[in-house]
Amino acid sequence: MKDVAGQLAHPGSVGIVPTDTVYGIVARAEDKAAVERLYELKHRVNKPGTLIAANLKQLEELGLKHRYLKAVEQFWPGAISVVIPVGDPKLAYLHRGKQSLAVRIPRQGQLKKVLLKTGPLLTSSANPPEAPPAVNLMQAKAYFHNEVDFYEDGGDLSDRKPSTIIRVVDDAIEVLRQGDEKV
């Protein structure tokens, strides 16, 4: 992932990259125009994506509350996305009115290096609604053609599943989507 950070530095930039789970469509979380574009490409009105970051500090700097992140940090790094409350009105463009976001800190090395340069990324699996996530670059290009700014080849990811998504409610863990990683 040689110049993913450079590509995402351009205002409004959206790309397809291999994440720690599946191919994802990504945008810098601080770039409102890019986030809007990602949601348009995914045809999402009020279904937020997932925030991925290199560490807790990046998420806190974005505006997520320390107490919520601290309460779930034992699930990271890894392929577990945790839905946490997001009350900051400045982040409404990210959570699409849901007042919460799925958040993950990946363990994968190359992606982590990109995240250290870009800051948090908003991501969603690289597929249109009702279609399976892209497992290779050819499939991603068939879905998104020239609607994104760049593609990063990560090879065949057909052996990977999307992240497990959980929510912690009254000290109980609710599994919203089961991925490869068990809770």
N, C-alpha and C positions, 0 to 999 in steps of 0.2 A: 504494500500500500504506500508506494513511494510518494505520490503527491496529492493524496486525498485531502490533507489539511490545506494545502495550497488551493485546491479546487474549491473547497468549502469556504475559503476566505473571501471569495467574490460575493458581493451582496446578492441575496436571492437564490444562491446556488443550491441545487438539489441533485443528489447522485445515488447510484446503486452500489453498495459495497457488501463484501462478506462480513457479517458480524460474528459474534461469538456463537451464534445459533444458526440462523439462516441468512440468505441474502436479504438486506434491508434497504429501503429507501430512506435516505438520511438528509437532515438539514441541521445547521447550527441552531441550537435552542434559543440563542439570544437574537437571532435574525428573524424578526416577525414576518417579513416578506417571504423568506424561504419556508418557514413553518406553514404559512397560508398556502403556499404553492404545493407543498407536500400533501396537505389535507385535500386540496383540490384534485391532485393526481390520484389520490386514494379514494376519492368520492366520499369523504368523511365529513359529516355535518356536526354531530355531537358525540363522536367516538374518538377519544384522544389516543395518541400513539404512546410509545414508551420512551422515557428519558434514559439515556445511557451516559455514564460519566466515568472518568478515571478514578475518582475518589469522592469521599463525602464533602471535602472542602469545596470542590467545584459545584456540587449541588447546593450547598449552603450559599455560595456566592451568587448563584442564580436566583435564590430567594426561597428555597425550601427550608423549613424549620428544622433546626438542629435536633430538637426533642423527638421528632418523628423519625428522622434518619437514624439517630442513636438507638432507638427502640428496635430497629430491624437490621442493623448492620451485621448481625451474625449470619445472615443469608448471603453475604457477599465476601469476596468476589465469587461469581458463578452465574449460572443460567437461570436464576430465580428473579423474577420481576415482582416487586412488592408494591401494591397500591397504597399510597399514603395521601393524607389530606394536603391540599394546596389552597390556602385561603387568601394568598396575596393577590389582590385584584390586578396587579401588573402582569400576572402570569395567566390571566384568563385566555389569552390567545393560544396557550399551550393545552390547557385542560378542557377547552370547548364547553365551558359551563358546568362541568361535572364536579368541580371543586376537589378533584383528586387526580393523581397520575400514577401509572406504573413506572417504577424506577429500578434500574439495575446497574451494578458495577461489574463489568465483565472481567474474566480472568485472562482472556486470550491476549497474548503479547503484542502482536501488530496493531490490533484495534486499540489497545490501551495506549500505545505510543501516539496514535492519531488523536485520541481523546485528550492526551496531555497537551497537545498543540491547539486543538480546536475548542476545548471546553465541552460542556455537555452537548450531546446530539439528540434530537428527536428522531425516532425511527419507527418504522412499521415494516412488516414483512413486504417483500417486493412482489406484489401481486395485486391485480384488481379484485374488487369484491367478488366473492363466490368462487374464485379460482385458487388453486393450490399455490403456496409460496414457491417462487422460483428456486430451483435447485442448482442451476448453472447460469452462466452469463447469456447463453443463447436464449434461454427461456425468459430471462429478465428483459432482454432486448425485444423479444416478441411481445411482451406485455407493454413496455413503455416507449419503444422506438426512440425517437429523438426528442421526447418530452422532458427528459432529464438532461443535466449538463454533462454528466460523465458516468462511466461504468468502470468498476474496479474488479478484475477477474480474481476469484478466489478458488477456482476449480469447481469440481463437482461436490456439492454439499448435500447430496441426497441421503446421506447417512445421519443428518442432523434434524432435530425437531425444533420448533419454536421454544422460547423460554417457558418455564412453568410460571404461572401468574398466581400470586396469593394475596390475600388480604387478612390482616390480623384484626379480629373482632372480639373484644372482651377476653383477651388472653387465649383465644382459640384461633387456629389457622384455618381459613377457608380457602380451598384450592379452586380457583376460577378457571384455570386451564392447566392440564397436566402436560408437561414437556418431558424432556429427558431426565432432568434433575428432580430427584425426590425430596420432599420436605420432611 
